[in-house]
Amino acid sequence: MSAVGQLEQKTLCGPAIAAKAAENYRMLRRKGITVRGTIDAIIATWCIENGAYLLHNDRDFDRFAEHLALPVWT
């Protein structure tokens, strides 16, 4: 069995997460905050919607944590 086969895999983006990620991105833009990557919005939104904590080293995720209650490990 490969290492990947031993890990639980999750689908990050379907139509519902994509729409919510766009909504979250626009909400941050209205506050004057620009998220640099679409994938950051998708990852943050998936974590928010699923209550999953995110361990990161990316300032974009700090904005999601501050304004959209992204659960993060610090």
C-alpha positions as CSV (number, residue, x, y, z in Angstrom):
1,M,0.0,0.0,0.0
2,S,1.4,3.4,-0.9
3,A,1.6,6.3,1.6
4,V,-1.3,8.1,-0.2
5,G,-3.5,5.0,0.2
6,Q,-3.0,5.2,3.9
7,L,-4.3,8.7,4.3
8,E,-7.9,9.8,4.3
9,Q,-8.7,11.8,1.2
10,K,-11.2,14.6,1.0
11,T,-12.7,16.4,-2.0
12,L,-12.2,20.1,-1.4
13,C,-14.2,21.8,-4.1
14,G,-17.7,21.0,-5.4
15,P,-20.3,23.5,-6.6
16,A,-21.4,24.4,-3.0
17,I,-17.9,25.1,-1.7
18,A,-17.0,27.0,-4.9
19,A,-20.0,29.3,-4.5
20,K,-19.3,29.8,-0.8
21,A,-15.6,30.5,-1.5
22,A,-16.5,33.1,-4.0
23,E,-18.9,34.7,-1.5
24,N,-16.1,34.7,1.2
25,Y,-13.6,36.2,-1.3
26,R,-16.1,39.0,-2.2
27,M,-16.8,39.6,1.5
28,L,-13.1,40.1,2.2
29,R,-12.8,42.4,-0.8
30,R,-15.6,44.6,0.5
31,K,-13.5,45.0,3.6
32,G,-10.5,46.0,1.5
33,I,-8.7,42.7,1.8
34,T,-7.3,41.0,-1.2
35,V,-6.7,37.2,-1.1
36,R,-3.8,36.4,-3.4
37,G,-5.0,33.0,-4.5
38,T,-8.2,31.3,-5.4
39,I,-7.0,28.1,-3.9
40,D,-6.6,29.9,-0.6
41,A,-10.2,30.9,-0.6
42,I,-11.3,27.3,-1.5
43,I,-9.1,25.7,1.3
44,A,-10.2,28.3,3.9
45,T,-13.9,27.9,3.0
46,W,-13.7,24.1,3.1
47,C,-12.2,24.3,6.6
48,I,-14.7,26.8,7.8
49,E,-17.7,24.8,6.4
50,N,-16.3,21.5,7.8
51,G,-15.0,22.7,11.2
52,A,-11.5,21.6,10.2
53,Y,-8.5,23.4,11.8
54,L,-5.8,24.6,9.4
55,L,-2.1,24.7,10.2
56,H,-0.6,27.3,7.9
57,N,2.2,29.8,7.3
58,D,0.3,32.2,4.9
59,R,-1.0,35.6,5.8
60,D,-4.1,35.2,3.5
61,F,-5.4,32.6,6.0
62,D,-4.9,35.0,8.8
63,R,-7.5,37.2,7.2
64,F,-10.0,34.3,6.9
65,A,-9.4,33.5,10.6
66,E,-9.9,37.2,11.7
67,H,-13.0,38.0,9.6
68,L,-14.6,34.6,8.8
69,A,-13.8,32.5,11.8
70,L,-11.5,30.1,10.0
71,P,-10.3,27.6,12.7
72,V,-6.5,27.6,12.8
73,W,-3.8,26.1,14.9
74,T,-1.4,28.7,16.2
